[in-house]
Amino acid sequence: MARILIALGVLLLLAGLAWPWLARLGLGRLPGDLLIQRDGFTFYFPLTTSLVVSAVVSLLLWLIHRL
């Protein structure tokens, strides 16, 4: 369990460091991401971005498991 938590922490750290480059790819602004703006209120839910990231991570884990 400790190794999984350490690996998850390292992955989150790497994602945080890579965020400026990931933002240039357009992640977070895909069609299907929900953005609702009202006076003094903004709601943002990256639905499509979440699905794309989930599919990529699932594919990578599947490929790693097959090796």
N, CA, C and O atoms as a GROMACS GRO file, in nm:
protein
  268
    1MET      N    1   0.082  -0.119   0.000
    1MET     CA    2   0.000   0.000   0.000
    1MET      C    3   0.087   0.126   0.000
    1MET      O    4   0.054   0.225  -0.066
    2ALA      N    5   0.197   0.122   0.074
    2ALA     CA    6   0.284   0.239   0.081
    2ALA      C    7   0.345   0.270  -0.056
    2ALA      O    8   0.359   0.387  -0.092
    3ARG      N    9   0.382   0.167  -0.131
    3ARG     CA   10   0.442   0.190  -0.263
    3ARG      C   11   0.341   0.253  -0.358
    3ARG      O   12   0.377   0.338  -0.440
    4ILE      N   13   0.216   0.213  -0.348
    4ILE     CA   14   0.113   0.270  -0.434
    4ILE      C   15   0.094   0.418  -0.402
    4ILE      O   16   0.082   0.501  -0.493
    5LEU      N   17   0.091   0.452  -0.274
    5LEU     CA   18   0.075   0.592  -0.235
    5LEU      C   19   0.195   0.677  -0.277
    5LEU      O   20   0.178   0.791  -0.321
    6ILE      N   21   0.314   0.622  -0.266
    6ILE     CA   22   0.434   0.695  -0.309
    6ILE      C   23   0.431   0.716  -0.460
    6ILE      O   24   0.461   0.825  -0.509
    7ALA      N   25   0.396   0.611  -0.534
    7ALA     CA   26   0.389   0.623  -0.680
    7ALA      C   27   0.283   0.724  -0.722
    7ALA      O   28   0.304   0.802  -0.814
    8LEU      N   29   0.168   0.722  -0.654
    8LEU     CA   30   0.063   0.819  -0.684
    8LEU      C   31   0.110   0.962  -0.656
    8LEU      O   32   0.082   1.053  -0.733
    9GLY      N   33   0.182   0.980  -0.546
    9GLY     CA   34   0.236   1.112  -0.514
    9GLY      C   35   0.336   1.160  -0.618
    9GLY      O   36   0.335   1.278  -0.655
   10VAL      N   37   0.421   1.072  -0.664
   10VAL     CA   38   0.519   1.108  -0.767
   10VAL      C   39   0.448   1.143  -0.898
   10VAL      O   40   0.487   1.239  -0.965
   11LEU      N   41   0.345   1.066  -0.934
   11LEU     CA   42   0.270   1.096  -1.056
   11LEU      C   43   0.200   1.232  -1.046
   11LEU      O   44   0.199   1.308  -1.143
   12LEU      N   45   0.143   1.262  -0.932
   12LEU     CA   46   0.080   1.393  -0.914
   12LEU      C   47   0.181   1.506  -0.919
   12LEU      O   48   0.153   1.612  -0.975
   13LEU      N   49   0.297   1.484  -0.862
   13LEU     CA   50   0.404   1.584  -0.868
   13LEU      C   51   0.447   1.609  -1.012
   13LEU      O   52   0.464   1.724  -1.053
   14LEU      N   53   0.466   1.502  -1.088
   14LEU     CA   54   0.506   1.516  -1.228
   14LEU      C   55   0.398   1.586  -1.311
   14LEU      O   56   0.428   1.667  -1.397
   15ALA      N   57   0.271   1.553  -1.284
   15ALA     CA   58   0.162   1.618  -1.355
   15ALA      C   59   0.157   1.767  -1.322
   15ALA      O   60   0.131   1.850  -1.409
   16GLY      N   61   0.183   1.801  -1.197
   16GLY     CA   62   0.186   1.942  -1.157
   16GLY      C   63   0.299   2.018  -1.223
   16GLY      O   64   0.282   2.133  -1.263
   17LEU      N   65   0.414   1.955  -1.234
   17LEU     CA   66   0.528   2.020  -1.299
   17LEU      C   67   0.507   2.033  -1.449
   17LEU      O   68   0.555   2.128  -1.511
   18ALA      N   69   0.435   1.938  -1.509
   18ALA     CA   70   0.413   1.940  -1.653
   18ALA      C   71   0.290   2.022  -1.692
   18ALA      O   72   0.260   2.035  -1.811
   19TRP      N   73   0.218   2.077  -1.594
   19TRP     CA   74   0.093   2.147  -1.623
   19TRP      C   75   0.108   2.261  -1.725
   19TRP      O   76   0.021   2.274  -1.811
   20PRO      N   77   0.212   2.345  -1.720
   20PRO     CA   78   0.224   2.452  -1.822
   20PRO      C   79   0.229   2.397  -1.965
   20PRO      O   80   0.173   2.458  -2.056
   21TRP      N   81   0.294   2.285  -1.984
   21TRP     CA   82   0.302   2.226  -2.118
   21TRP      C   83   0.170   2.157  -2.156
   21TRP      O   84   0.130   2.158  -2.272
   22LEU      N   85   0.105   2.098  -2.058
   22LEU     CA   86  -0.024   2.033  -2.084
   22LEU      C   87  -0.130   2.136  -2.120
   22LEU      O   88  -0.220   2.107  -2.199
   23ALA      N   89  -0.122   2.255  -2.061
   23ALA     CA   90  -0.219   2.361  -2.091
   23ALA      C   91  -0.208   2.405  -2.237
   23ALA      O   92  -0.308   2.445  -2.297
   24ARG      N   93  -0.090   2.398  -2.293
   24ARG     CA   94  -0.072   2.435  -2.434
   24ARG      C   95  -0.138   2.338  -2.530
   24ARG      O   96  -0.169   2.373  -2.644
   25LEU      N   97  -0.162   2.214  -2.484
   25LEU     CA   98  -0.228   2.114  -2.567
   25LEU      C   99  -0.378   2.138  -2.578
   25LEU      O  100  -0.444   2.078  -2.662
   26GLY      N  101  -0.432   2.225  -2.494
   26GLY     CA  102  -0.574   2.254  -2.498
   26GLY      C  103  -0.656   2.171  -2.401
   26GLY      O  104  -0.779   2.179  -2.401
   27LEU      N  105  -0.590   2.092  -2.317
   27LEU     CA  106  -0.664   2.016  -2.218
   27LEU      C  107  -0.733   2.112  -2.122
   27LEU      O  108  -0.671   2.208  -2.075
   28GLY      N  109  -0.859   2.088  -2.095
   28GLY     CA  110  -0.935   2.176  -2.009
   28GLY      C  111  -1.022   2.272  -2.086
   28GLY      O  112  -1.102   2.345  -2.027
   29ARG      N  113  -1.008   2.274  -2.216
   29ARG     CA  114  -1.089   2.362  -2.300
   29ARG      C  115  -1.145   2.286  -2.420
   29ARG      O  116  -1.159   2.342  -2.529
   30LEU      N  117  -1.176   2.161  -2.399
   30LEU     CA  118  -1.229   2.078  -2.507
   30LEU      C  119  -1.380   2.099  -2.521
   30LEU      O  120  -1.446   2.137  -2.425
   31PRO      N  121  -1.434   2.075  -2.640
   31PRO     CA  122  -1.580   2.080  -2.654
   31PRO      C  123  -1.642   1.974  -2.564
   31PRO      O  124  -1.597   1.860  -2.561
   32GLY      N  125  -1.744   2.011  -2.491
   32GLY     CA  126  -1.808   1.920  -2.398
   32GLY      C  127  -1.772   1.949  -2.254
   32GLY      O  128  -1.837   1.898  -2.163
   33ASP      N  129  -1.671   2.031  -2.231
   33ASP     CA  130  -1.641   2.077  -2.095
   33ASP      C  131  -1.746   2.182  -2.058
   33ASP      O  132  -1.774   2.272  -2.136
   34LEU      N  133  -1.801   2.169  -1.940
   34LEU     CA  134  -1.910   2.257  -1.899
   34LEU      C  135  -1.856   2.382  -1.831
   34LEU      O  136  -1.774   2.374  -1.740
   35LEU      N  137  -1.903   2.498  -1.876
   35LEU     CA  138  -1.866   2.625  -1.817
   35LEU      C  139  -1.992   2.709  -1.804
   35LEU      O  140  -2.055   2.745  -1.904
   36ILE      N  141  -2.028   2.741  -1.681
   36ILE     CA  142  -2.145   2.823  -1.654
   36ILE      C  143  -2.098   2.946  -1.579
   36ILE      O  144  -2.041   2.935  -1.471
   37GLN      N  145  -2.122   3.063  -1.636
   37GLN     CA  146  -2.082   3.189  -1.574
   37GLN      C  147  -2.205   3.274  -1.548
   37GLN      O  148  -2.284   3.300  -1.639
   38ARG      N  149  -2.221   3.316  -1.426
   38ARG     CA  150  -2.327   3.407  -1.384
   38ARG      C  151  -2.261   3.520  -1.307
   38ARG      O  152  -2.140   3.519  -1.284
   39ASP      N  153  -2.340   3.617  -1.268
   39ASP     CA  154  -2.285   3.729  -1.190
   39ASP      C  155  -2.230   3.677  -1.058
   39ASP      O  156  -2.305   3.628  -0.974
   40GLY      N  157  -2.100   3.689  -1.039
   40GLY     CA  158  -2.036   3.649  -0.916
   40GLY      C  159  -2.025   3.498  -0.896
   40GLY      O  160  -1.996   3.453  -0.785
   41PHE      N  161  -2.048   3.420  -1.001
   41PHE     CA  162  -2.044   3.274  -0.988
   41PHE      C  163  -1.991   3.213  -1.116
   41PHE      O  164  -2.036   3.248  -1.226
   42THR      N  165  -1.897   3.123  -1.103
   42THR     CA  166  -1.845   3.048  -1.218
   42THR      C  167  -1.839   2.901  -1.180
   42THR      O  168  -1.783   2.865  -1.076
   43PHE      N  169  -1.895   2.816  -1.264
   43PHE     CA  170  -1.891   2.672  -1.244
   43PHE      C  171  -1.825   2.611  -1.366
   43PHE      O  172  -1.868   2.634  -1.479
   44TYR      N  173  -1.721   2.532  -1.343
   44TYR     CA  174  -1.648   2.467  -1.453
   44TYR      C  175  -1.634   2.320  -1.421
   44TYR      O  176  -1.585   2.284  -1.313
   45PHE      N  177  -1.676   2.234  -1.513
   45PHE     CA  178  -1.662   2.089  -1.497
   45PHE      C  179  -1.604   2.034  -1.626
   45PHE      O  180  -1.672   2.032  -1.729
   46PRO      N  181  -1.477   1.989  -1.623
   46PRO     CA  182  -1.411   1.939  -1.744
   46PRO      C  183  -1.453   1.796  -1.779
   46PRO      O  184  -1.374   1.703  -1.763
   47LEU      N  185  -1.574   1.779  -1.826
   47LEU     CA  186  -1.628   1.646  -1.852
   47LEU      C  187  -1.551   1.575  -1.963
   47LEU      O  188  -1.505   1.462  -1.944
   48THR      N  189  -1.536   1.638  -2.078
   48THR     CA  190  -1.467   1.576  -2.191
   48THR      C  191  -1.319   1.555  -2.160
   48THR      O  192  -1.263   1.451  -2.194
   49THR      N  193  -1.257   1.651  -2.096
   49THR     CA  194  -1.116   1.637  -2.059
   49THR      C  195  -1.098   1.518  -1.966
   49THR      O  196  -1.001   1.443  -1.980
   50SER      N  197  -1.187   1.501  -1.871
   50SER     CA  198  -1.179   1.388  -1.779
   50SER      C  199  -1.191   1.255  -1.852
   50SER      O  200  -1.119   1.160  -1.822
   51LEU      N  201  -1.282   1.249  -1.949
   51LEU     CA  202  -1.298   1.126  -2.026
   51LEU      C  203  -1.175   1.094  -2.109
   51LEU      O  204  -1.133   0.978  -2.119
   52VAL      N  205  -1.116   1.196  -2.170
   52VAL     CA  206  -0.996   1.176  -2.253
   52VAL      C  207  -0.879   1.130  -2.166
   52VAL      O  208  -0.808   1.037  -2.202
   53VAL      N  209  -0.858   1.196  -2.053
   53VAL     CA  210  -0.748   1.159  -1.964
   53VAL      C  211  -0.770   1.018  -1.911
   53VAL      O  212  -0.674   0.940  -1.903
   54SER      N  213  -0.891   0.984  -1.875
   54SER     CA  214  -0.921   0.850  -1.826
   54SER      C  215  -0.893   0.744  -1.933
   54SER      O  216  -0.836   0.639  -1.902
   55ALA      N  217  -0.932   0.770  -2.056
   55ALA     CA  218  -0.907   0.675  -2.164
   55ALA      C  219  -0.758   0.657  -2.188
   55ALA      O  220  -0.713   0.544  -2.209
   56VAL      N  221  -0.682   0.764  -2.186
   56VAL     CA  222  -0.537   0.756  -2.209
   56VAL      C  223  -0.469   0.679  -2.096
   56VAL      O  224  -0.385   0.593  -2.121
   57VAL      N  225  -0.506   0.710  -1.973
   57VAL     CA  226  -0.446   0.640  -1.859
   57VAL      C  227  -0.483   0.492  -1.861
   57VAL      O  228  -0.399   0.406  -1.834
   58SER      N  229  -0.608   0.461  -1.893
   58SER     CA  230  -0.651   0.321  -1.902
   58SER      C  231  -0.574   0.247  -2.011
   58SER      O  232  -0.533   0.133  -1.991
   59LEU      N  233  -0.554   0.311  -2.124
   59LEU     CA  234  -0.479   0.249  -2.233
   59LEU      C  235  -0.334   0.224  -2.193
   59LEU      O  236  -0.279   0.118  -2.221
   60LEU      N  237  -0.272   0.323  -2.128
   60LEU     CA  238  -0.134   0.306  -2.084
   60LEU      C  239  -0.122   0.193  -1.982
   60LEU      O  240  -0.030   0.112  -1.991
   61LEU      N  241  -0.213   0.187  -1.886
   61LEU     CA  242  -0.207   0.080  -1.787
   61LEU      C  243  -0.232  -0.056  -1.850
   61LEU      O  244  -0.170  -0.155  -1.809
   62TRP      N  245  -0.320  -0.064  -1.949
   62TRP     CA  246  -0.345  -0.189  -2.018
   62TRP      C  247  -0.221  -0.234  -2.094
   62TRP      O  248  -0.186  -0.352  -2.094
   63LEU      N  249  -0.154  -0.138  -2.160
   63LEU     CA  250  -0.032  -0.173  -2.234
   63LEU      C  251   0.079  -0.217  -2.141
   63LEU      O  252   0.152  -0.312  -2.172
   64ILE      N  253   0.093  -0.151  -2.028
   64ILE     CA  254   0.196  -0.189  -1.931
   64ILE      C  255   0.167  -0.327  -1.874
   64ILE      O  256   0.258  -0.407  -1.855
   65HIS      N  257   0.041  -0.355  -1.848
   65HIS     CA  258   0.004  -0.485  -1.793
   65HIS      C  259   0.030  -0.599  -1.892
   65HIS      O  260   0.064  -0.710  -1.851
   66ARG      N  261   0.015  -0.572  -2.020
   66ARG     CA  262   0.037  -0.676  -2.124
   66ARG      C  263   0.184  -0.709  -2.141
   66ARG      O  264   0.217  -0.819  -2.186
   67LEU      N  265   0.273  -0.617  -2.106
   67LEU     CA  266   0.416  -0.642  -2.120
   67LEU      C  267   0.462  -0.724  -2.010
   67LEU      O  268   0.580  -0.757  -2.002
   0.00000   0.00000   0.00000
